[in-house]
Every structure is written in C-alpha cells, then in structure tokens.
Amino acid sequence: MRLLRRALCLSALVVVVPGVGAFENFPISYNSLGVEGSYVDSGNSRNKGVKEDNFSNYGEYGVNFTRQFEPRFSMFLQATYAEPETRLTNLDGELWRLSAGGRVHPLKFRLSGWRPFGGLGYSYTDIDIEAPFGPKDENALYIEGGMQRMVSPRFLVEAGVRARTELEDGYVDGQYFAGVHYLFGREYPRAPDPQVRIDKTRPVAVAPPKDSDGDGVIDELDKCPDTPQGALVDSDGCPKELTKTIRETLYVEFELDRTEVRPQYFQEIGELAKILRQYPNSTILLEGHTDSTGSSSYNQQLSKSRADAVMKVLVERFEIDVDRITTSGMGESQPIASNKTAEGRAQNRRVEAIVSGKYSEIIKK
C-alpha cells in the first residue's frame, strides 16, 4: 500500500503542472529522450542482516532513451545518479546506475487519457562509499508499472513504481518515479491508398472508397453521413462544435430613421454567414443600436427593426436558417462613439453580432 500511495502522489504532481493538457493520440512508433526524478525506498535491505553499507532512503535522478518499435512494445535505456548516505555509519556514498529493459503497452485501454504500461529489465549499479568500505557493484532485476500521457504532439509525461531485486543478497528496493519525454522520429497510421487489382491482361484500378457527403471521411468510417457542406469534421466525420464565443461587430450604417440595409454592406454580412455555415450547430444573436436622436422608446423599436433587417439579409440572401438567429434592440443605451458629432452618431447606428456554439481546434503535427 505504501508503494501505491507514493506512486499516486507522483502522478498527481505530473497532472497539476501548469499548462499541461491532454493529447491522447500516441504515435504508433517513436524515439524519445527524457529526464526522470525518483525516490528510492531502501528499507527492505535492512532486513538482510546487519550491513554497515546499507543505504537510507534517497533521491535519484537521471536521463533515459526510449524506442517504441510498434504500439505494444518499447525498449527503455536509462542512466541515473544519486548521493545516498549509509544507514548505520552515516557515510556519504555516490551511486551510478545503468538500466535496460522492455515495456508492454495496451493498444486501446486508456484511463482519462492515461496509457498504462508494465515492464521488466536489468540494472547494474556502481557504488562508491567513503573509507573504510570503498567501491562495490551490484546486479539487479526489476519490474515496473505506471501510466503515461501525451500532453502535446511532442511531449509525454509518466509516473509509476519499480521493484528492484539485488541478485546477490536478494533484498528488494522500491522506487517511485516521474518523468518527462521529448518525442522525435514519430510515425502515425497512414490513410488507406486506393488499391490496384492486376489480372493476366492489364491492371484494373479499384474505385476509391466512397465519401457521399464530401467531408473527407469515407462512408465506411463516417458516423455522421449527412454532414452539411463546408463544415469542419472530426475523424468520425461529425461536425466540430464551438466552445468559445466569437463577437463580430457589423458597422452597418443606417440612414437617419431608416432600417434598410444598403448593398455595400452585403459582403461583410456574407463573411458572417461563412462562419455560420462552417459551424452548423452554432447560433447568432443580432443586437441593433441607434444614436441618441429621438426618444428612447422610439429608438428601442428602431434598433430592433434594424437587427431584423440584417436577419432578413442572412436568411434571404445567404440562406441561413431563421431558427438559428435571435434579434434584440438595444436602443441608444450602448454608444461606441460620441453622439455630439455626425460621424459619431453614424457609428452608433449599427448592428453587432454574437456567434456562439461548440468549437474544437485541429491539432496539427
């Protein structure tokens, strides 16, 4: 239980690093260079007789290299250093350890984005202790288990626990570790290519997989077969949703006491329509505004009419579904310029648009 508690504490430290987020797509193969910090519980060795050179618990740190050959297997090489102190005589020591082993990774199992692993390997340790004991070396076998997580396309964090058995004396030490790896030489699954079938006379090209809705995901893998044209989709062919609010200000100037949208502003409204088509599950709020000319009650109605006029352009000219649009009149309550000048009043006669919904950005390699 003590091993498990320490491993969970190290894992928590990795998770709360500022700026670290999830990136769950592990490459199918890669190389990595990493750094590791660990805590060695050498308490088990004290039960193997009275030995003056037994060490107290100590911290250890080092560097490692990993080669993941394919999704299930990887090779692990490590060099570490520590400066422990003997338990009974309080003498300073210096420790260099070289380790080599293999790891096994599940193909699909994930725990909130974390990928478990298990491994075993061999360690050679060179120990130098102050006189009168002098140098010595140890050979050991170890087993390990832990969790890994991609926090960006090139960085991986891990935490876990090892049990190391010294071959000569047979004692077992526990080691609780956490580390960060930088990935390079990454390979990801390739998209399937059209196949060619060859008979005795001539090659015959097989038709490429069908993509009925033209979203870039073949029908066989498409979980959303009726994706609207122009929508961004995920790997399942489903539209991506907005999770942030986009505020677009339309400086559609209206003539005094008028609500008609002049054609010179159609292009700007069309750009807004592109955003709505790109995110088909988003909605839009149109807020109409006026200058301070006239009464407040009249300006309230006038601003609502101007918002309705922009809605009409979106629906009739750019074919946006009216159910996705809400209009509101703000009257003269929110000026963005002074109402004391003609130029300022013209700027205040405007419509602002707020587009909202769910959105997920594509993370590129």
C-alpha positions in Angstrom: 0.0 0.0 0.0 2.9 2.4 0.8 4.2 1.9 -2.8 0.8 2.6 -4.2 0.3 5.8 -2.2 3.7 7.2 -3.3 3.1 6.4 -6.9 -0.3 8.2 -6.8 1.4 11.3 -5.2 4.0 11.4 -8.0 1.2 11.0 -10.7 -0.7 13.9 -9.1 2.4 16.1 -9.3 2.7 15.5 -13.0 -1.0 16.2 -13.6 -1.1 19.6 -12.0 1.9 21.1 -13.9 0.5 24.4 -15.3 -0.3 24.4 -19.0 -0.4 20.6 -19.3 -3.3 19.3 -21.2 -4.4 16.1 -22.8 -3.3 15.0 -26.2 -4.4 11.4 -26.4 -3.1 10.3 -29.8 0.1 8.3 -29.1 2.2 7.7 -32.2 2.5 4.0 -33.3 6.3 4.3 -33.1 8.8 6.9 -31.9 12.1 7.7 -30.2 12.3 9.8 -27.0 14.8 11.4 -24.7 13.7 12.0 -21.2 14.5 13.1 -17.7 13.4 11.3 -14.5 13.3 12.0 -10.8 12.6 9.3 -8.3 12.6 8.4 -4.6 14.2 5.0 -3.6 12.8 3.2 -0.5 15.7 1.0 0.5 14.1 -0.1 3.8 13.8 -3.7 2.7 17.6 -4.1 2.6 17.8 -3.6 6.4 16.2 -7.0 6.9 19.1 -8.8 5.2 21.4 -8.9 8.2 23.4 -6.1 9.8 25.3 -4.3 7.0 27.3 -1.2 7.6 27.0 -0.1 3.9 23.2 -0.3 3.7 21.7 3.0 2.5 19.0 5.1 3.9 16.2 6.2 1.6 17.4 8.6 -1.0 16.5 10.6 -4.1 17.8 9.6 -7.6 17.7 11.4 -11.0 18.8 10.7 -14.5 18.2 10.6 -18.2 16.7 7.9 -20.5 16.1 6.9 -24.1 13.1 5.0 -25.3 12.5 3.3 -28.7 8.8 2.4 -29.2 9.0 -0.2 -32.1 5.2 -0.6 -32.5 2.1 0.3 -30.5 2.5 -2.6 -28.0 6.3 -2.8 -27.3 9.1 -0.4 -26.4 12.8 -0.6 -25.3 14.0 1.5 -22.3 17.6 2.6 -21.5 18.5 4.7 -18.5 21.4 6.2 -16.7 20.9 7.6 -13.1 22.9 9.2 -10.3 22.4 9.6 -6.6 24.3 10.6 -3.4 22.9 8.3 -0.6 24.0 8.0 3.0 24.7 4.8 4.8 22.1 3.9 7.4 24.3 2.9 10.3 27.5 4.8 9.8 26.2 8.0 8.1 28.9 7.8 5.5 28.4 9.6 2.2 28.1 7.5 -0.9 28.0 8.0 -4.7 25.9 5.8 -6.9 25.8 5.4 -10.7 23.1 3.1 -12.2 22.7 1.8 -15.8 19.4 0.1 -16.6 17.9 -1.6 -19.7 14.5 -3.2 -20.2 11.4 -3.6 -22.2 7.9 -2.3 -21.7 4.4 -3.5 -22.8 1.6 -1.1 -23.7 -2.1 -1.9 -24.3 -3.4 -1.0 -27.7 -6.7 0.7 -26.8 -7.2 0.9 -23.0 -7.0 4.4 -21.6 -7.8 5.9 -18.2 -8.8 9.5 -18.7 -6.2 9.9 -21.4 -3.5 7.9 -19.5 -1.9 4.8 -21.1 -0.8 2.1 -18.6 2.5 0.2 -19.1 4.4 -2.7 -17.5 8.0 -3.6 -17.9 11.0 -5.6 -16.6 14.7 -5.2 -17.0 18.2 -5.4 -15.6 20.2 -2.8 -13.6 24.0 -2.5 -13.0 24.9 -0.3 -10.1 28.4 1.1 -9.3 28.6 2.3 -5.7 31.5 4.3 -4.1 31.4 4.7 -0.3 33.8 6.6 2.0 36.5 4.6 3.7 36.7 2.1 5.1 34.2 0.3 2.8 35.3 1.5 -0.7 33.7 0.8 -4.0 31.4 -2.1 -4.9 28.9 -3.0 -7.6 25.5 -4.7 -7.7 23.4 -6.5 -10.3 19.7 -6.5 -10.0 16.5 -7.3 -11.9 13.5 -5.0 -11.8 9.8 -4.9 -12.6 7.8 -1.7 -13.1 4.3 -0.4 -13.8 3.0 3.1 -14.4 0.9 5.4 -16.5 1.8 7.7 -19.5 0.0 10.6 -21.1 0.6 12.8 -24.2 0.5 16.5 -23.2 1.4 17.8 -26.6 2.3 16.3 -30.0 6.0 16.0 -28.9 5.9 15.7 -25.1 4.9 12.7 -22.9 4.7 12.5 -19.1 4.8 9.4 -17.0 4.7 8.2 -13.4 5.0 4.8 -11.8 6.7 2.4 -9.4 9.6 -0.1 -9.7 10.6 -3.0 -7.5 14.3 -3.9 -7.9 15.7 -7.2 -6.6 19.5 -7.4 -5.9 20.7 -10.7 -7.2 23.5 -11.5 -4.6 21.8 -10.6 -1.4 18.2 -10.9 -2.6 16.8 -7.7 -1.0 14.1 -5.7 -2.8 14.0 -1.9 -3.0 11.0 0.2 -4.1 11.4 3.2 -6.4 8.7 5.8 -7.2 9.4 7.8 -10.3 8.0 10.5 -12.6 9.5 11.8 -15.8 9.0 13.9 -19.0 9.9 12.6 -22.5 10.6 14.6 -25.7 9.5 12.6 -28.8 11.1 12.5 -32.2 11.1 10.2 -35.2 7.3 9.8 -34.8 5.1 7.7 -37.1 1.3 7.8 -37.2 -1.1 5.5 -39.1 -1.3 6.2 -42.8 -4.5 6.9 -44.7 -5.5 3.9 -46.8 -4.5 4.3 -50.5 -6.6 3.1 -53.4 -5.7 -0.5 -54.3 -4.9 -1.8 -57.7 -6.0 -5.3 -58.8 -4.0 -6.9 -61.5 -5.2 -9.7 -63.8 -3.4 -11.6 -66.6 -4.1 -8.9 -69.2 -3.9 -5.5 -67.6 -4.1 -3.7 -64.3 -7.5 -2.6 -63.2 -7.8 0.3 -60.7 -10.2 -0.3 -57.8 -12.5 2.7 -57.2 -11.5 4.7 -54.2 -13.8 4.4 -51.1 -17.0 6.4 -51.3 -17.5 9.7 -49.5 -21.1 10.6 -50.0 -21.2 13.9 -48.1 -17.8 15.0 -49.3 -16.4 15.7 -45.8 -13.2 13.8 -46.3 -14.2 10.7 -44.2 -15.2 7.6 -46.2 -18.7 6.2 -45.7 -17.5 3.1 -44.0 -16.0 5.2 -41.2 -18.4 8.1 -41.2 -20.6 8.2 -38.1 -22.4 11.4 -39.3 -23.3 10.7 -43.0 -25.3 13.9 -43.6 -22.7 16.5 -42.6 -23.6 19.9 -44.1 -21.3 21.1 -46.9 -18.4 23.2 -45.8 -18.5 22.0 -42.1 -15.2 21.1 -40.3 -15.4 17.4 -39.2 -13.5 15.1 -36.8 -12.1 11.7 -37.6 -15.6 10.2 -37.3 -17.0 12.6 -39.9 -19.0 14.6 -37.4 -19.1 18.4 -37.4 -16.8 20.1 -34.9 -18.6 22.2 -32.3 -17.7 25.7 -31.0 -16.7 26.0 -27.3 -15.8 29.7 -27.5 -17.8 32.9 -28.2 -17.0 34.9 -31.3 -18.1 38.5 -31.4 -18.3 40.2 -34.8 -19.2 43.9 -35.0 -21.0 44.9 -38.1 -20.7 48.6 -38.9 -23.8 48.7 -41.0 -24.6 52.4 -41.1 -28.2 53.3 -41.5 -29.7 56.5 -42.8 -31.4 58.6 -40.2 -34.7 57.0 -39.1 -34.3 54.2 -41.7 -33.9 50.4 -41.4 -32.9 49.3 -44.9 -29.6 47.5 -45.2 -27.6 49.1 -48.1 -26.0 46.7 -50.6 -22.5 48.0 -49.8 -22.6 46.0 -46.5 -23.6 42.7 -48.0 -20.0 41.5 -48.3 -19.4 41.9 -44.6 -22.7 40.2 -43.7 -21.6 37.4 -46.1 -18.4 36.8 -44.1 -20.6 36.3 -41.1 -22.7 33.8 -43.0 -19.5 31.8 -43.8 -18.8 31.4 -40.1 -22.3 30.1 -39.5 -22.0 27.6 -42.4 -18.6 26.5 -41.1 -20.1 25.7 -37.7 -23.6 24.3 -38.5 -24.6 23.9 -34.8 -23.8 27.5 -33.9 -26.4 30.2 -33.3 -26.3 34.0 -33.7 -27.6 37.0 -31.7 -28.1 40.2 -33.6 -28.0 43.4 -31.4 -29.3 46.6 -33.0 -28.2 50.0 -31.8 -29.1 53.6 -32.5 -27.8 57.1 -31.9 -29.4 59.4 -29.4 -31.6 61.2 -31.9 -35.3 60.8 -31.0 -37.0 59.4 -27.9 -35.7 56.3 -26.0 -38.8 54.3 -26.6 -38.7 55.0 -30.3 -35.0 54.2 -30.6 -35.7 50.9 -28.8 -38.1 49.9 -31.6 -35.9 51.3 -34.3 -32.8 49.3 -33.1 -34.9 46.1 -33.1 -36.1 46.8 -36.6 -32.5 47.3 -37.8 -31.4 43.9 -36.3 -34.4 42.3 -38.0 -33.3 43.8 -41.3 -29.8 42.2 -41.0 -31.5 38.9 -40.1 -33.6 39.2 -43.3 -30.4 39.6 -45.4 -28.9 36.5 -43.7 -32.0 34.4 -44.4 -33.0 35.5 -47.9 -29.6 36.3 -49.5 -27.3 33.8 -47.7 -29.8 31.0 -46.8 -29.1 30.9 -43.1 -31.9 29.1 -41.1 -34.1 31.6 -39.3 -34.3 29.3 -36.3 -30.6 29.9 -35.7 -31.0 33.7 -35.4 -32.2 35.8 -32.5 -32.6 39.6 -32.7 -32.6 42.2 -29.9 -33.0 46.0 -29.8 -30.5 47.9 -27.5 -31.7 51.4 -28.4 -29.3 54.2 -27.6 -28.0 52.6 -24.4 -24.6 51.3 -25.7 -22.9 54.0 -27.8 -19.4 53.3 -29.1 -18.8 57.0 -30.2 -19.9 60.4 -29.2 -23.4 61.4 -30.2 -22.4 65.0 -30.3 -20.9 64.7 -33.9 -22.4 63.4 -37.1 -19.6 60.9 -37.5 -20.1 59.5 -34.0 -23.9 59.2 -34.5 -23.3 57.3 -37.8 -21.0 54.8 -35.9 -23.6 54.3 -33.2 -26.3 53.4 -35.8 -25.0 49.8 -36.1 -25.7 46.1 -35.6 -23.5 43.8 -33.6 -23.5 40.0 -34.0 -22.6 37.4 -31.4 -22.0 33.8 -32.7 -21.8 31.0 -30.1 -21.6 27.3 -30.0 -19.1 24.5 -29.5 -15.7 24.5 -31.2 -12.6 22.3 -31.2 -9.4 23.3 -33.0 -7.5 20.8 -35.1 -4.1 20.0 -33.5 -1.5 19.7 -36.3 1.6 17.6 -36.3 
